Amino acid sequence: MNREDTICAISSPQGIGAIALIRISGEKAFSITGKYINKNADFQNIPTQFAKFAEFTEQQNVIDQVVVTKFVHPHSYTGEDLVEISCHGSSYIQQKILELLIEGGARLALPGEFTMRAFLNGKMDLPQAEAVADLIESQSEITHKLAMKQLKGRFSKELHELHQQFVNFASLLELELDFSEEDVQFADRLQLSDLLIQLREEVESLLRSFKLGNVLKTGIPVAIIGKPNVGKSTLLNALVDDDRAIVSNIPGTTRDTIEDTYNIDGITFRFIDTAGIRSSEDEIENFGIERTYKAIEKADIILHMVDITQTSLKDIETELRFLEDEIDLANKKLIIIANKIDQMSETPHHFTEWGDYDVIYTSARRKVNLNLISDTLIDYVRSNKLADTTLLTNARHYDIMLNVLEAIDRIEDGFRMQLPSDLITIEVRSVLHNLGLALGETTSEDILENIFGRFCIGK
């Protein structure tokens, strides 16, 4: 990849629309664009960050009436001279303008190359650049907020603080090495051990957040469980407002997990309809029941559904005791859904006596009280202030922080074994190297191309 080239690409989505956006960035961006702008527009004298109406022409033939905006380096997205051309959304017009820019001396940009140049030119660090892709892919309010926080540098700030603390750590150990012949100890090992404990806690907190961050990106998993024929599939269809699962009065109709996502008030939930939990001699049904337990283990929220017309408080107690024996519910939200109230003349309230679990009375078939389920799900997510904390959402960052934690382990082992400072310093440098990888300070070109390769062309 030649970073001195002038690059161009269509930055708006493919297809026909009212308008489209074409970008050109690099040292020759102004001279190339100027070849095709009618003289009356006086392209070279257009002020920076100023939109100008013009005609895009080819040898006096008008291709389109456009709006061009100039950005003089370093005050642009890429940190280079950059032009944005807003044209009509005709596929022919878009392609014709792009062809002329390439004929004029530009080349077609690679996926993510505009953002890569922004990173290489110091407009943003690597976590912020990666957040651009997350922002484009965000499908809900909460994933949008997470991406915006990272784009604004929240995660980068934590990484820089960790990096600086380890730089100070390393400096004290390096001083010991410089004055090793004088037998001077600049670093108090007890103090350093205390600092390591603090750093370990910060790294472990980030690692723990990855599961949550990943869940928020893909949808918070909600398992709908219960005995056969209590209305689980009907509830899934009602919640996602679609006939996603087959509904039948025959017990055991659902033999495998069925998933669908739905956005509720800006938060994406991934609802999982499971096979009914019961003893069965049917091999295929038992396979589905095994998958039910796996779905429960992965879920953050469990909707435990019962048929209110055939269930007593003692039945619920027995079912929950069985569930608690099979699955660790410590970090899960369990909600009891008392279904089929439409078949009763009066809604019972005796289940509200059961423990700390929320109980919601509903009729999935008639869509009664579905709003109460939605409200409970939203309250649970927001009460945990999930979008207000720094979360790892990127697998690359997770792998790097795992490497950092392993290096911290080795440093602590070195202190316990009273190893010399030069051996411990090797592991401290490993931490600094990995934090540099996360921030993009020590990242190879191959890694950068892999990261930015998942971006769309034009961004």
Solvent accessible surface area in square Angstrom, and as a share of the most:
residue,aa,sasa,rsa
1,M,81,0.36
2,N,80,0.41
3,R,96,0.35
4,E,133,0.59
5,D,41,0.21
6,T,6,0.04
7,I,0,0.00
8,C,0,0.00
9,A,0,0.00
10,I,32,0.16
11,S,35,0.22
12,S,28,0.18
13,P,120,0.75
14,Q,183,0.81
15,G,43,0.42
16,I,148,0.75
17,G,41,0.39
18,A,88,0.68
19,I,123,0.63
20,A,5,0.04
21,L,50,0.25
22,I,0,0.00
23,R,21,0.07
24,I,0,0.00
25,S,0,0.00
26,G,2,0.02
27,E,141,0.63
28,K,118,0.50
29,A,0,0.00
30,F,30,0.13
31,S,62,0.40
32,I,3,0.01
33,T,0,0.00
34,G,21,0.21
35,K,126,0.53
36,Y,26,0.10
37,I,12,0.06
38,N,33,0.17
39,K,190,0.80
40,N,141,0.72
41,A,6,0.05
42,D,70,0.36
43,F,10,0.04
44,Q,106,0.47
45,N,110,0.57
46,I,9,0.05
47,P,78,0.49
48,T,67,0.39
49,Q,108,0.48
50,F,101,0.42
51,A,60,0.46
52,K,67,0.28
53,F,122,0.51
54,A,3,0.02
55,E,50,0.23
56,F,0,0.00
57,T,20,0.12
58,E,49,0.22
59,Q,160,0.71
60,Q,166,0.74
61,N,98,0.50
62,V,78,0.45
63,I,28,0.14
64,D,13,0.07
65,Q,91,0.40
66,V,2,0.01
67,V,59,0.34
68,V,0,0.00
69,T,24,0.14
70,K,8,0.04
71,F,43,0.18
72,V,56,0.32
73,H,104,0.47
74,P,74,0.46
75,H,119,0.53
76,S,11,0.07
77,Y,57,0.22
78,T,0,0.00
79,G,11,0.10
80,E,30,0.14
81,D,23,0.12
82,L,2,0.01
83,V,0,0.00
84,E,36,0.16
85,I,0,0.00
86,S,36,0.23
87,C,3,0.02
88,H,92,0.41
89,G,2,0.02
90,S,39,0.25
91,S,53,0.34
92,Y,144,0.55
93,I,25,0.13
94,Q,8,0.04
95,Q,90,0.40
96,K,41,0.17
97,I,0,0.00
98,L,16,0.08
99,E,88,0.39
100,L,3,0.02
101,L,0,0.00
102,I,72,0.36
103,E,131,0.59
104,G,12,0.12
105,G,49,0.47
106,A,7,0.05
107,R,60,0.22
108,L,83,0.41
109,A,2,0.02
110,L,81,0.40
111,P,49,0.31
112,G,0,0.00
113,E,1,0.00
114,F,0,0.00
115,T,0,0.00
116,M,4,0.02
117,R,6,0.02
118,A,0,0.00
119,F,23,0.10
120,L,61,0.30
121,N,70,0.36
122,G,64,0.62
123,K,86,0.37
124,M,30,0.13
125,D,28,0.15
126,L,0,0.00
127,P,0,0.00
128,Q,36,0.16
129,A,0,0.00
130,E,2,0.01
131,A,0,0.00
132,V,7,0.04
133,A,4,0.03
134,D,14,0.07
135,L,49,0.24
136,I,88,0.45
137,E,90,0.40
138,S,28,0.18
139,Q,149,0.66
140,S,12,0.08
141,E,72,0.32
142,I,11,0.06
143,T,14,0.08
144,H,84,0.37
145,K,90,0.38
146,L,15,0.07
147,A,5,0.04
148,M,55,0.24
149,K,57,0.24
150,Q,12,0.05
151,L,43,0.22
152,K,155,0.66
153,G,12,0.11
154,R,89,0.32
155,F,4,0.02
156,S,4,0.03
157,K,129,0.55
158,E,60,0.27
159,L,0,0.00
160,H,85,0.38
161,E,86,0.39
162,L,3,0.01
163,H,40,0.18
164,Q,97,0.43
165,Q,42,0.19
166,F,0,0.00
167,V,50,0.29
168,N,80,0.41
169,F,1,0.00
170,A,10,0.08
171,S,54,0.35
172,L,66,0.33
173,L,0,0.00
174,E,52,0.23
175,L,68,0.34
176,E,16,0.07
177,L,57,0.28
178,D,106,0.55
179,F,86,0.36
180,S,70,0.45
181,E,167,0.75
182,E,110,0.49
183,D,134,0.69
184,V,64,0.37
185,Q,116,0.52
186,F,85,0.36
187,A,1,0.00
188,D,69,0.36
189,R,59,0.21
190,L,142,0.71
191,Q,128,0.57
192,L,5,0.03
193,S,34,0.22
194,D,92,0.48
195,L,44,0.22
196,L,0,0.00
197,I,91,0.46
198,Q,87,0.38
199,L,0,0.00
200,R,50,0.18
201,E,103,0.46
202,E,60,0.27
203,V,0,0.00
204,E,49,0.22
205,S,55,0.35
206,L,7,0.03
207,L,19,0.09
208,R,163,0.59
209,S,14,0.09
210,F,35,0.15
211,K,124,0.53
212,L,51,0.25
213,G,0,0.00
214,N,62,0.32
215,V,16,0.09
216,L,2,0.01
217,K,77,0.32
218,T,74,0.43
219,G,0,0.00
220,I,4,0.02
221,P,2,0.01
222,V,0,0.00
223,A,0,0.00
224,I,0,0.00
225,I,0,0.00
226,G,2,0.02
227,K,101,0.43
228,P,24,0.15
229,N,64,0.33
230,V,10,0.06
231,G,15,0.15
232,K,12,0.05
233,S,14,0.09
234,T,29,0.17
235,L,0,0.00
236,L,0,0.00
237,N,16,0.08
238,A,11,0.08
239,L,12,0.06
240,V,10,0.06
241,D,98,0.51
242,D,82,0.43
243,D,130,0.67
244,R,105,0.38
245,A,6,0.04
246,I,133,0.68
247,V,84,0.48
248,S,41,0.27
249,N,133,0.68
250,I,127,0.64
251,P,66,0.42
252,G,10,0.10
253,T,51,0.30
254,T,18,0.11
255,R,99,0.36
256,D,56,0.29
257,T,36,0.21
258,I,42,0.21
259,E,72,0.32
260,D,39,0.20
261,T,66,0.38
262,Y,86,0.33
263,N,65,0.34
264,I,20,0.10
265,D,89,0.46
266,G,14,0.14
267,I,4,0.02
268,T,21,0.12
269,F,0,0.00
270,R,59,0.21
271,F,0,0.00
272,I,6,0.03
273,D,0,0.00
274,T,0,0.00
275,A,1,0.00
276,G,5,0.05
277,I,26,0.13
278,R,97,0.35
279,S,113,0.73
280,S,26,0.17
281,E,184,0.83
282,D,49,0.25
283,E,147,0.66
284,I,112,0.57
285,E,8,0.04
286,N,54,0.27
287,F,105,0.44
288,G,0,0.00
289,I,15,0.08
290,E,102,0.46
291,R,97,0.36
292,T,0,0.00
293,Y,44,0.17
294,K,122,0.52
295,A,10,0.08
296,I,0,0.00
297,E,101,0.45
298,K,145,0.61
299,A,1,0.01
300,D,24,0.13
301,I,0,0.00
302,I,0,0.00
303,L,0,0.00
304,H,7,0.03
305,M,0,0.00
306,V,2,0.01
307,D,10,0.05
308,I,7,0.03
309,T,52,0.30
310,Q,149,0.66
311,T,22,0.13
312,S,51,0.33
313,L,52,0.26
314,K,158,0.67
315,D,56,0.29
316,I,0,0.00
317,E,68,0.30
318,T,88,0.51
319,E,27,0.12
320,L,0,0.00
321,R,123,0.45
322,F,96,0.40
323,L,3,0.02
324,E,64,0.29
325,D,123,0.64
326,E,89,0.40
327,I,10,0.05
328,D,106,0.55
329,L,24,0.12
330,A,83,0.64
331,N,133,0.68
332,K,38,0.16
333,K,48,0.20
334,L,5,0.03
335,I,0,0.00
336,I,0,0.00
337,I,0,0.00
338,A,0,0.00
339,N,5,0.02
340,K,38,0.16
341,I,24,0.12
342,D,48,0.25
343,Q,108,0.48
344,M,67,0.30
345,S,127,0.82
346,E,139,0.62
347,T,47,0.27
348,P,24,0.15
349,H,120,0.54
350,H,69,0.31
351,F,0,0.00
352,T,84,0.49
353,E,126,0.57
354,W,34,0.12
355,G,57,0.55
356,D,146,0.76
357,Y,57,0.22
358,D,53,0.28
359,V,27,0.16
360,I,11,0.05
361,Y,21,0.08
362,T,0,0.00
363,S,1,0.01
364,A,2,0.02
365,R,153,0.56
366,R,147,0.54
367,K,111,0.47
368,V,55,0.32
369,N,48,0.25
370,L,26,0.13
371,N,91,0.47
372,L,78,0.39
373,I,0,0.00
374,S,22,0.14
375,D,76,0.39
376,T,25,0.14
377,L,0,0.00
378,I,14,0.07
379,D,90,0.47
380,Y,56,0.21
381,V,2,0.01
382,R,112,0.41
383,S,82,0.53
384,N,71,0.36
385,K,128,0.54
386,L,17,0.08
387,A,14,0.11
388,D,80,0.42
389,T,64,0.37
390,T,23,0.13
391,L,13,0.07
392,L,1,0.01
393,T,13,0.08
394,N,14,0.07
395,A,63,0.49
396,R,48,0.17
397,H,0,0.00
398,Y,63,0.24
399,D,80,0.41
400,I,11,0.06
401,M,0,0.00
402,L,63,0.31
403,N,65,0.34
404,V,0,0.00
405,L,28,0.14
406,E,89,0.40
407,A,0,0.00
408,I,0,0.00
409,D,53,0.27
410,R,109,0.40
411,I,0,0.00
412,E,28,0.13
413,D,58,0.30
414,G,1,0.01
415,F,24,0.10
416,R,170,0.62
417,M,132,0.59
418,Q,156,0.69
419,L,55,0.27
420,P,76,0.48
421,S,10,0.07
422,D,67,0.35
423,L,83,0.41
424,I,3,0.01
425,T,1,0.00
426,I,94,0.48
427,E,34,0.15
428,V,0,0.00
429,R,129,0.47
430,S,32,0.20
431,V,0,0.00
432,L,34,0.17
433,H,94,0.42
434,N,12,0.06
435,L,0,0.00
436,G,1,0.01
437,L,32,0.16
438,A,0,0.00
439,L,3,0.02
440,G,12,0.12
441,E,100,0.45
442,T,70,0.40
443,T,23,0.13
444,S,59,0.38
445,E,71,0.32
446,D,111,0.57
447,I,68,0.35
448,L,6,0.03
449,E,68,0.30
450,N,118,0.61
451,I,10,0.05
452,F,1,0.00
453,G,42,0.40
454,R,112,0.41
455,F,11,0.04
456,C,71,0.43
457,I,82,0.41
458,G,1,0.01
459,K,47,0.20
